[in-house]
Amino acid sequence: MNRIYFDNAATTPLDKEVLDAMLPYMTTYFGNPSSIYSYGRETRLAIETARKTVAKLLNAHPGEIFFTSCGTESNNTAVAAAIHDLDCRHIISSPIEHHAVLHTVEHYGCGDVSYSYVKLLPGGHVDMEDLEEQLASHEERCFVTLMHANNEIGNLLDIHAVGNLCKKYNAIFHSDCVQTLGHYPLDLRKTPVHFISGSSHKFHGPKGCGLLYVNDNVKIHPLILGGGQERNMRAGTENLYGIVGFGKALELAMANCEKDSAYVQSLKTYMIEQLRKNIKCVSFNGDAEGKSLYTVLSVAFPKTEKSEMLLFNLDINHICASGGSACTSGADQGSHVIRAINNNPNLVTVRFSFSKHNTKEEIDTVVEKLKELI
Ligand code: PLP
């Protein structure tokens, strides 16, 4: 059975070279990195080498790089630290953040901590004027958490512009970069941000390994308590092979970034063209042809009896994509992102997301199938 995998924003397949780098740390080199004898020293070295590699690729200091269990944990840590350690009393976020941020903001934004969401412009971008007004209107210190790229619609944030506004108002800034780390070059020395989150399974690395960048200028306490791992910042025996895989995956992703991103962007552009040519009344959510992540294409199809079953029918035809609808009734709450930007119940949304392994031929096959299924 030939399956077509167009859900790379959910996760990506592991690169063979990454697996090769990880395997020895599942077998030969198994020591606990906290052990002082040779078994421990060799695995400790592997972790610190990965940290240095990652730091170098992001132009950060190795002391600013913390490995976590996933992007979700990194997001939780950043929000908790801003409230508990950095004296932030108001959180500004957006209604289209990933739940790993949204639910965390709701959790911490109570008692003497409040939160609000920035307004969005019609295409789903953050309204920078509203952000500035909100920052200016709070006397207490603000914490701003806004994602670099939206995982459902692909909209890209001007992280520098937001960072500079935060600087102006002495706010702490976190950006969820889970969809952009490994896909765009990031120069953290030149980016006015206090925290960023990343996750290696989004760029052909292993699942279960995340990154939290914490700028040297902020001092925070750990979210997970216990042993002294990650320089007392994240207790628990390290995910050794995950960390080794993270380093290798980021190294490969950055080495091939220019070539791969141009190729994947060409796939997205091609799919937009083919859909417009072949499917009546198709439209695209967010700013698909503007400031948009090159891996993600969120497509809105007119709702018909047939198209309501679209994801199911795609799956039957061995095409893997993910949903997102404006549905607000019944058990299916639909996508909070689509609801926030385009609450049109007469549309059916499917997110297609691409990687370097996809081809134009696959797009042709999917578009042909869509002609039958809409
Ligand atoms: N943030 C964004 C934007 C994501 O897309 C995801 C995963 O889909 C996460 C956070 C959570 O990352 P993880 O799966 O590593 O917990």
Boltz pocket constraint, residues with backbone or C-beta under 6 A from the ligand:
constraints:
  - pocket:
      binder: B
      contacts: [[A, 9], [A, 10], [A, 69], [A, 70], [A, 71], [A, 72], [A, 73], [A, 98], [A, 100], [A, 147], [A, 149], [A, 150], [A, 151], [A, 176], [A, 178], [A, 179], [A, 198], [A, 199], [A, 209], [A, 210]]
      max_distance: 6.0
